[in-house]
């Protein structure tokens, strides 16, 4: 689990306080999302009874990026430095991350900075492109990217770990992105 990041209202103390006040204003309204359901077809090709993580492919800065971990326990979206370099991004473009450290499990990590990057989930008409503030860290990982709850909420996504897929609404209906179980097991074992 990653604690830190942009969840909780943003970067400034005032925006975080504003966010906390909103939490205490409990109302009767829920999110305006369609009804999602997962069927046997969604889990087709998945070995049942597994405990594999949801690992998939997305488009980041016009490149197909594999080994993207959907991490519902994370409050941050993470881009690892080797991938940052492979994408040809420039460290000079990184914005200063206000906290000097955040936690990746029990390990304290000093981010290099953050950068908003256009990220596309899905394919064709059933896709969504978001600008995600990725925190860049110089640590090794079997994954290229970690996508946390902030982005999942912005996407309106629902994750099914038994089916290894996510669903989210688009203008053309509900999109489904299936995970790659073989790749998930490779990454987990690495």
C-alpha positions as CSV (number, residue, x, y, z in Angstrom):
1,X,0.0,0.0,0.0
2,X,1.2,3.5,-0.9
3,X,0.3,6.3,1.4
4,X,0.9,9.9,0.2
5,X,0.2,11.2,-3.2
6,X,-2.6,13.5,-4.3
7,X,-5.5,11.8,-2.6
8,X,-7.1,13.7,0.3
9,X,-7.8,17.0,-1.4
10,X,-4.6,18.0,-3.2
11,X,-1.2,19.5,-2.4
12,X,-2.0,22.4,-0.1
13,X,-3.1,22.4,3.5
14,X,-6.1,24.5,2.7
15,X,-7.3,22.2,-0.1
16,X,-6.8,19.2,2.3
17,X,-8.9,20.9,5.0
18,X,-11.6,21.8,2.5
19,X,-11.6,18.1,1.4
20,X,-11.9,16.9,5.0
21,X,-14.9,19.3,5.6
22,X,-16.6,17.8,2.5
23,X,-16.2,14.3,4.0
24,X,-18.2,15.4,7.1
25,X,-21.0,16.8,4.9
26,X,-22.6,13.4,4.5
27,X,-25.5,13.5,2.0
28,X,-27.9,11.1,0.4
29,X,-26.4,11.4,-3.0
30,X,-24.2,8.6,-4.3
31,X,-21.9,8.7,-7.4
32,X,-23.7,9.1,-10.7
33,X,-22.5,5.9,-12.3
34,X,-24.3,3.2,-14.3
35,X,-24.8,-0.3,-12.9
36,X,-21.8,-2.5,-13.4
37,X,-21.9,-6.3,-13.5
38,X,-19.3,-8.9,-14.1
39,X,-20.2,-12.2,-15.8
40,X,-18.5,-15.5,-16.6
41,X,-17.5,-14.0,-20.0
42,X,-15.5,-11.3,-18.2
43,X,-13.4,-14.0,-16.5
44,X,-12.9,-16.1,-19.7
45,X,-9.4,-17.4,-20.0
46,X,-8.6,-16.7,-16.3
47,X,-7.6,-19.6,-14.1
48,X,-10.3,-19.6,-11.3
49,X,-9.5,-19.6,-7.6
50,X,-6.4,-17.3,-8.1
51,X,-5.1,-14.5,-6.0
52,X,-3.3,-12.6,-8.8
53,X,-3.1,-8.8,-9.0
54,X,-4.8,-6.9,-11.8
55,X,-2.1,-6.1,-14.3
56,X,-2.9,-4.6,-17.7
57,X,-1.8,-2.5,-20.6
58,X,-2.6,1.2,-21.2
59,X,-1.5,4.0,-23.5
60,X,0.8,6.5,-21.8
61,X,2.3,9.4,-23.8
62,X,1.3,7.6,-27.1
63,X,3.1,4.4,-26.1
64,X,1.5,1.1,-25.2
65,X,2.7,0.4,-21.7
66,X,2.5,-3.1,-20.3
67,X,2.8,-4.1,-16.6
68,X,0.4,-1.5,-15.2
69,X,-0.7,-2.6,-11.7
70,X,-4.2,-1.6,-10.6
71,X,-3.6,-0.9,-6.9
72,X,-6.8,-0.1,-5.0
73,X,-4.8,0.3,-1.8
74,X,-2.6,3.1,-3.2
75,X,-3.4,6.8,-2.7
76,X,-0.9,7.7,-5.5
77,X,-0.2,7.0,-9.1
78,X,3.4,6.0,-9.5
79,X,5.7,6.0,-12.6
80,X,9.0,4.3,-12.1
81,X,12.2,6.1,-13.3
82,X,13.3,3.4,-15.8
83,X,10.0,3.8,-17.6
84,X,10.2,7.6,-17.4
85,X,13.6,7.4,-19.1
86,X,12.4,4.9,-21.8
87,X,9.5,7.2,-22.7
88,X,12.0,10.0,-23.4
89,X,10.7,12.3,-20.7
90,X,12.9,15.0,-19.3
91,X,13.6,15.4,-15.6
92,X,13.7,19.1,-16.1
93,X,9.9,18.9,-16.7
94,X,9.2,17.4,-13.3
95,X,7.3,19.5,-10.9
96,X,8.5,19.6,-7.3
97,X,6.5,17.2,-5.1
98,X,5.7,19.1,-1.9
99,X,6.2,16.2,0.5
100,X,9.8,15.1,0.9
101,X,8.8,11.5,1.5
102,X,5.9,9.1,1.1
103,X,5.6,5.4,1.9
104,X,5.8,2.4,-0.4
105,X,4.9,-0.4,2.1
106,X,7.2,0.1,5.0
107,X,9.8,1.9,2.9
108,X,10.1,5.7,2.9
109,X,10.8,7.1,-0.6
110,X,11.8,10.5,-1.8
111,X,10.0,11.3,-5.0
112,X,11.9,12.9,-7.9
113,X,8.9,15.0,-8.6
114,X,5.6,14.6,-10.4
115,X,4.4,15.1,-14.0
116,X,0.9,15.3,-15.5
117,X,0.7,12.8,-18.4
118,X,-2.1,11.9,-20.8
119,X,-3.1,8.3,-20.2
120,X,-5.7,6.4,-22.2
121,X,-7.6,3.5,-20.8
122,X,-9.5,1.2,-23.2
123,X,-9.6,1.1,-27.0
124,X,-11.4,2.9,-29.7
125,X,-14.7,4.5,-29.0
126,X,-14.9,2.8,-25.5
127,X,-11.9,4.6,-24.1
128,X,-11.1,7.5,-21.8
129,X,-8.1,9.7,-21.7
130,X,-7.2,11.4,-18.4
131,X,-4.4,13.7,-17.4
132,X,-2.8,11.9,-14.4
133,X,-0.3,13.4,-12.0
134,X,2.3,10.6,-11.8
135,X,4.8,10.7,-9.0
136,X,8.1,9.6,-10.4
137,X,10.3,7.5,-8.1
138,X,13.7,6.0,-8.6
139,X,13.1,2.5,-7.2
140,X,13.1,-0.8,-9.0
141,X,9.8,-2.6,-9.6
142,X,8.5,-5.5,-11.7
143,X,5.7,-3.0,-12.7
144,X,6.0,0.0,-14.9
145,X,3.2,2.0,-13.4
146,X,1.0,1.8,-10.3
147,X,-2.5,3.2,-10.8
148,X,-4.2,4.1,-7.5
149,X,-7.7,4.9,-6.2
150,X,-7.5,8.6,-7.2
151,X,-7.3,7.7,-10.9
152,X,-9.8,4.8,-10.5
153,X,-12.3,7.2,-9.0
154,X,-11.7,9.8,-11.7
155,X,-12.2,7.1,-14.3
156,X,-15.4,5.9,-12.5
157,X,-13.8,2.4,-12.6
158,X,-15.0,-0.7,-10.8
159,X,-12.4,-3.4,-10.3
160,X,-13.1,-7.2,-10.2
161,X,-10.1,-9.1,-8.9
162,X,-11.7,-12.6,-9.5
163,X,-12.3,-11.5,-13.2
164,X,-8.9,-9.6,-13.4
165,X,-10.6,-6.7,-15.1
166,X,-11.9,-3.2,-14.7
167,X,-15.0,-1.6,-16.1
168,X,-15.8,2.1,-16.5
169,X,-18.3,4.3,-18.2
170,X,-17.6,6.0,-21.5
171,X,-19.8,8.1,-23.9
172,X,-20.3,4.9,-25.9
173,X,-21.2,2.6,-23.1
174,X,-19.3,0.6,-20.5
175,X,-15.7,-0.2,-21.3
176,X,-14.0,-3.4,-20.1
177,X,-10.2,-3.8,-19.8
178,X,-9.0,-7.3,-19.1
179,X,-5.9,-8.0,-17.1
180,X,-3.2,-10.4,-18.2
181,X,-2.9,-13.3,-15.7
182,X,0.4,-14.7,-17.1
183,X,2.0,-11.2,-16.9
184,X,0.6,-10.6,-13.5
185,X,2.2,-13.9,-12.2
186,X,5.5,-13.0,-13.9
187,X,5.5,-9.6,-12.2
188,X,4.5,-10.9,-8.9
189,X,7.2,-13.6,-8.9
190,X,9.8,-11.1,-10.0
